[in-house]
Amino acid sequence: MAAEIVNPRSDNSADQDAGAEPLDSFDPAFALHRGGKMAVQATVPVRDKDDLSLAYTPGVARVCTAIAEQPDLVHDYTWKSSVVAVVTDGTAVLGLGDIGPEASLPVMEGKAILFKQFGGVDAVPIALDCTDVDDIVETVVRLAPSFGGVNLEDISAPRCFEVERRLQERLDIPVFHDDQHGTAVVTLAALRNAARLSGRALGDLRAVISGAGAAGVAIAKMLVEAGIGDVAVADRKGIVSADRTDLTRVKQELASFTNKAGLAGSLEEALAGADVFIGVSGGTVAEPAVASMAEGAFVFAMANPNPEVHPEVAHKYAAVVATGRSDFPNQINNVLAFPGIFAGALQVRASRITEGMKIAAAEALAGVVGDDLAADYVIPSPFDERVAPAVTAAVAAAARAEGVARR
């Protein structure tokens, strides 16, 4: 028996009809989520009146006064420098689409506990009941004094690009859209190792990306920044190229720094002779198109739950295969990136997360694999305890080198 969601945005909040068996009696996911997945826990004891007088009034007043006089003390005497806001409007939640703020909360709670589990960073889920860019930006700006960073999550493209850009302009704390940059960091790390395994450099590779949304655009930017030989991006209408007249502002910018070869036409046509396929769009790529790729190609089919190219098909033609799924080797999982990136940025009180910090994160992540590099091991497991410390240290060092660290 399966639960059917008839209308995710309905006002009926009951999880079952009156008298029906609770959902968590037959589905362990519901059992795990009952009551939520996280809680606030005190870091100091409040056992008696002396503790209370220090944790709250009158003792707290002395701390407030000191911060009012020296605002930077907020980082030393509150949790601001160790807490991130996980902000969504519920419009692009996983593969579920626009399901609204309330329905997005289980994902945002999950994100928050991953921050803590894998990076030691506290995080607070914030699901906004607005989708207008101006409203989102103004709301987050007003919430920002409580946080050391902002992780944007599951906000649909193309609005996500403007939301991030405007918040970065308004705030002096890191603002990071993980759907874009987390995916790009892990993809670059895996691609660096795949190239190393084959004795090639990134500059030797021509890549084709399926999907010109948040992840596809960010991956393209990062690959170009890292020195890829060439990369072309395809949307539903084919290769994004400067001669197309139907491009949005974001895609016009994308066309300006990708597709040096001047390719046109379909994704499948662009794959002929390509060294790398990166899928972040869903759909299916026909087997003949995969077979037309260059010898020793890499296929990163990252759509969930159904990869654009099934690994069994990809392995017929590719030297390295990666997916977004945990039940296949080489999982491209954002949890490898965002906890350490924010931990490093918060550690040095960075004012923002730069391209250099993201590339440093990718290099550190790739380096964890080390001498164990193999076709089925180009990216470490999220449970490898070396990952977060390596990424944290690299990001903190890059922040200092680029002049955005404040301690």
VENSUL-V265095 format. One record per residue. N is the residue number from 1. RES is the residue in one letter. SS is DSSP state (~ for helix, > for strand, _ for the rest). Layout:
n: {N | N}
res: {RES | RES}
ss: {SS | SS}
This chain:
n: {1 | 2 | 3 | 4 | 5 | 6 | 7 | 8 | 9 | 10 | 11 | 12 | 13 | 14 | 15 | 16 | 17 | 18 | 19 | 20 | 21 | 22 | 23 | 24 | 25 | 26 | 27 | 28 | 29 | 30 | 31 | 32 | 33 | 34 | 35 | 36 | 37 | 38 | 39 | 40 | 41 | 42 | 43 | 44 | 45 | 46 | 47 | 48 | 49 | 50 | 51 | 52 | 53 | 54 | 55 | 56 | 57 | 58 | 59 | 60 | 61 | 62 | 63 | 64 | 65 | 66 | 67 | 68 | 69 | 70 | 71 | 72 | 73 | 74 | 75 | 76 | 77 | 78 | 79 | 80 | 81 | 82 | 83 | 84 | 85 | 86 | 87 | 88 | 89 | 90 | 91 | 92 | 93 | 94 | 95 | 96 | 97 | 98 | 99 | 100 | 101 | 102 | 103 | 104 | 105 | 106 | 107 | 108 | 109 | 110 | 111 | 112 | 113 | 114 | 115 | 116 | 117 | 118 | 119 | 120 | 121 | 122 | 123 | 124 | 125 | 126 | 127 | 128 | 129 | 130 | 131 | 132 | 133 | 134 | 135 | 136 | 137 | 138 | 139 | 140 | 141 | 142 | 143 | 144 | 145 | 146 | 147 | 148 | 149 | 150 | 151 | 152 | 153 | 154 | 155 | 156 | 157 | 158 | 159 | 160 | 161 | 162 | 163 | 164 | 165 | 166 | 167 | 168 | 169 | 170 | 171 | 172 | 173 | 174 | 175 | 176 | 177 | 178 | 179 | 180 | 181 | 182 | 183 | 184 | 185 | 186 | 187 | 188 | 189 | 190 | 191 | 192 | 193 | 194 | 195 | 196 | 197 | 198 | 199 | 200 | 201 | 202 | 203 | 204 | 205 | 206 | 207 | 208 | 209 | 210 | 211 | 212 | 213 | 214 | 215 | 216 | 217 | 218 | 219 | 220 | 221 | 222 | 223 | 224 | 225 | 226 | 227 | 228 | 229 | 230 | 231 | 232 | 233 | 234 | 235 | 236 | 237 | 238 | 239 | 240 | 241 | 242 | 243 | 244 | 245 | 246 | 247 | 248 | 249 | 250 | 251 | 252 | 253 | 254 | 255 | 256 | 257 | 258 | 259 | 260 | 261 | 262 | 263 | 264 | 265 | 266 | 267 | 268 | 269 | 270 | 271 | 272 | 273 | 274 | 275 | 276 | 277 | 278 | 279 | 280 | 281 | 282 | 283 | 284 | 285 | 286 | 287 | 288 | 289 | 290 | 291 | 292 | 293 | 294 | 295 | 296 | 297 | 298 | 299 | 300 | 301 | 302 | 303 | 304 | 305 | 306 | 307 | 308 | 309 | 310 | 311 | 312 | 313 | 314 | 315 | 316 | 317 | 318 | 319 | 320 | 321 | 322 | 323 | 324 | 325 | 326 | 327 | 328 | 329 | 330 | 331 | 332 | 333 | 334 | 335 | 336 | 337 | 338 | 339 | 340 | 341 | 342 | 343 | 344 | 345 | 346 | 347 | 348 | 349 | 350 | 351 | 352 | 353 | 354 | 355 | 356 | 357 | 358 | 359 | 360 | 361 | 362 | 363 | 364 | 365 | 366 | 367 | 368 | 369 | 370 | 371 | 372 | 373 | 374 | 375 | 376 | 377 | 378 | 379 | 380 | 381 | 382 | 383 | 384 | 385 | 386 | 387 | 388 | 389 | 390 | 391 | 392 | 393 | 394 | 395 | 396 | 397 | 398 | 399 | 400 | 401 | 402 | 403 | 404 | 405 | 406 | 407}
res: {M | A | A | E | I | V | N | P | R | S | D | N | S | A | D | Q | D | A | G | A | E | P | L | D | S | F | D | P | A | F | A | L | H | R | G | G | K | M | A | V | Q | A | T | V | P | V | R | D | K | D | D | L | S | L | A | Y | T | P | G | V | A | R | V | C | T | A | I | A | E | Q | P | D | L | V | H | D | Y | T | W | K | S | S | V | V | A | V | V | T | D | G | T | A | V | L | G | L | G | D | I | G | P | E | A | S | L | P | V | M | E | G | K | A | I | L | F | K | Q | F | G | G | V | D | A | V | P | I | A | L | D | C | T | D | V | D | D | I | V | E | T | V | V | R | L | A | P | S | F | G | G | V | N | L | E | D | I | S | A | P | R | C | F | E | V | E | R | R | L | Q | E | R | L | D | I | P | V | F | H | D | D | Q | H | G | T | A | V | V | T | L | A | A | L | R | N | A | A | R | L | S | G | R | A | L | G | D | L | R | A | V | I | S | G | A | G | A | A | G | V | A | I | A | K | M | L | V | E | A | G | I | G | D | V | A | V | A | D | R | K | G | I | V | S | A | D | R | T | D | L | T | R | V | K | Q | E | L | A | S | F | T | N | K | A | G | L | A | G | S | L | E | E | A | L | A | G | A | D | V | F | I | G | V | S | G | G | T | V | A | E | P | A | V | A | S | M | A | E | G | A | F | V | F | A | M | A | N | P | N | P | E | V | H | P | E | V | A | H | K | Y | A | A | V | V | A | T | G | R | S | D | F | P | N | Q | I | N | N | V | L | A | F | P | G | I | F | A | G | A | L | Q | V | R | A | S | R | I | T | E | G | M | K | I | A | A | A | E | A | L | A | G | V | V | G | D | D | L | A | A | D | Y | V | I | P | S | P | F | D | E | R | V | A | P | A | V | T | A | A | V | A | A | A | A | R | A | E | G | V | A | R | R}
ss: {_ | _ | _ | _ | _ | _ | _ | _ | _ | _ | _ | _ | _ | _ | _ | _ | _ | _ | _ | _ | _ | _ | ~ | ~ | ~ | _ | _ | ~ | ~ | ~ | ~ | ~ | ~ | _ | _ | _ | _ | _ | _ | _ | _ | _ | _ | _ | _ | _ | _ | _ | ~ | ~ | ~ | ~ | ~ | ~ | ~ | _ | _ | _ | ~ | ~ | ~ | ~ | ~ | ~ | ~ | ~ | ~ | ~ | ~ | _ | ~ | ~ | ~ | ~ | ~ | ~ | ~ | _ | _ | ~ | ~ | ~ | > | > | > | > | > | > | _ | _ | _ | _ | > | _ | _ | _ | > | _ | _ | _ | ~ | ~ | ~ | ~ | ~ | ~ | ~ | ~ | ~ | ~ | ~ | ~ | ~ | ~ | ~ | ~ | ~ | ~ | ~ | _ | _ | > | > | > | > | > | > | _ | _ | _ | _ | _ | ~ | ~ | ~ | ~ | ~ | ~ | ~ | ~ | ~ | ~ | ~ | ~ | ~ | ~ | _ | _ | > | > | > | > | _ | _ | _ | _ | _ | _ | ~ | ~ | ~ | ~ | ~ | ~ | ~ | ~ | ~ | ~ | ~ | ~ | _ | _ | _ | > | > | > | > | ~ | ~ | ~ | ~ | ~ | ~ | ~ | ~ | ~ | ~ | ~ | ~ | ~ | ~ | ~ | ~ | ~ | ~ | ~ | ~ | _ | _ | _ | _ | ~ | ~ | ~ | _ | > | > | > | > | > | _ | _ | _ | ~ | ~ | ~ | ~ | ~ | ~ | ~ | ~ | ~ | ~ | ~ | ~ | ~ | _ | _ | _ | > | > | > | > | > | > | _ | _ | > | > | _ | _ | _ | _ | _ | _ | _ | _ | _ | ~ | ~ | ~ | ~ | ~ | ~ | ~ | ~ | ~ | _ | _ | _ | _ | _ | _ | _ | _ | _ | ~ | ~ | ~ | ~ | ~ | _ | _ | _ | _ | > | > | > | > | _ | _ | _ | _ | _ | _ | _ | ~ | ~ | ~ | ~ | ~ | _ | _ | _ | _ | _ | > | > | > | > | > | _ | _ | _ | _ | _ | _ | _ | _ | _ | ~ | ~ | ~ | ~ | ~ | ~ | ~ | > | > | > | > | > | > | _ | _ | _ | _ | _ | _ | _ | > | _ | _ | ~ | ~ | ~ | _ | ~ | ~ | ~ | ~ | ~ | ~ | ~ | ~ | ~ | ~ | _ | _ | _ | _ | _ | _ | _ | ~ | ~ | ~ | ~ | ~ | ~ | ~ | ~ | ~ | ~ | ~ | ~ | ~ | ~ | ~ | ~ | ~ | ~ | _ | > | _ | _ | > | _ | _ | _ | _ | _ | _ | _ | _ | ~ | ~ | ~ | ~ | ~ | ~ | ~ | ~ | ~ | ~ | ~ | ~ | ~ | ~ | ~ | ~ | _ | _ | _ | _ | _ | _}
